[in-house]
Amino acid sequence: MATIIKMLNFQSIQLLKKATCYNGLKLKILYNKEDLDSVIDSIQKTRKIYQFYTRIPFYENTNHEHIKILVEQTIHINKII
């Protein structure tokens, strides 16, 4: 199950809840770069950024492991995950 966080007053603390087999969290999705930077800066453990894109990657991060994955259509993201 994906947790989709899309709120007017975003707070990165809401995404710091660890995904476990007990709480049903498997995937967390953000909708803009500012929220992503806020979350990455808040996380104290190992960070991996998986970016799916259809044309041009829209986000750059050289401070952490950043994996960019080109997909032909966004529907392919579900199959990859």
Summary of the structure (lengths in Angstrom):
residues: 81
radius of gyration: 13.1
end to end distance: 11.0
largest distance: 36.4
contacts: 148
relative contact order: 0.16
helix: 25%
strand: 22%
